[in-house]
Amino acid sequence: VKKYYNDGSICLEQNFFDDKLHGTKKKHEKDGNVHISNYDKGKCLD
């Protein structure tokens, strides 16, 4: 399942921790897997 930022761009694992456009993101555990969660400037939609 692809995840998208609220501006329509795709959330990528490789820029999860360092994304100048979207800010520093946060991650959380869900069913034992790392998923991209809400972050400082906008949201990464499920």
C-alpha positions as CSV (number, residue, x, y, z in Angstrom):
1,V,0.0,0.0,0.0
2,K,1.5,3.3,-1.1
3,K,1.2,6.2,1.3
4,Y,1.0,9.8,0.2
5,Y,1.6,13.2,1.7
6,N,-1.3,15.7,1.8
7,D,0.2,17.4,-1.2
8,G,-0.1,14.2,-3.3
9,S,3.6,13.2,-3.4
10,I,4.5,9.6,-2.5
11,C,6.0,8.9,1.0
12,L,9.3,7.1,0.5
13,E,11.1,5.0,3.1
14,Q,14.5,6.3,2.0
15,N,13.6,9.9,2.8
16,F,11.6,9.1,5.9
17,F,14.1,10.7,8.3
18,D,15.4,13.6,6.2
19,D,12.8,15.3,4.0
20,K,13.4,19.0,3.6
21,L,10.0,19.6,2.0
22,H,7.8,17.9,4.5
23,G,9.9,18.2,7.6
24,T,11.1,15.6,10.1
25,K,8.6,12.8,10.3
26,K,7.7,10.5,13.1
27,K,7.1,6.8,12.9
28,H,5.1,4.4,15.0
29,E,4.7,0.6,15.3
30,K,1.5,-1.0,13.9
31,D,1.0,-4.7,13.8
32,G,4.8,-5.2,14.3
33,N,5.6,-3.2,11.1
34,V,6.9,0.4,10.8
35,H,4.4,2.7,9.2
36,I,4.7,6.4,8.4
37,S,2.5,8.4,10.7
38,N,1.6,12.1,11.0
39,Y,4.5,14.5,11.0
40,D,5.3,18.1,11.8
41,K,4.3,19.8,8.6
42,G,1.2,18.0,7.1
43,K,0.3,14.4,7.1
44,C,1.2,11.2,5.4
45,L,-2.1,9.6,4.6
46,D,-2.8,5.8,5.1
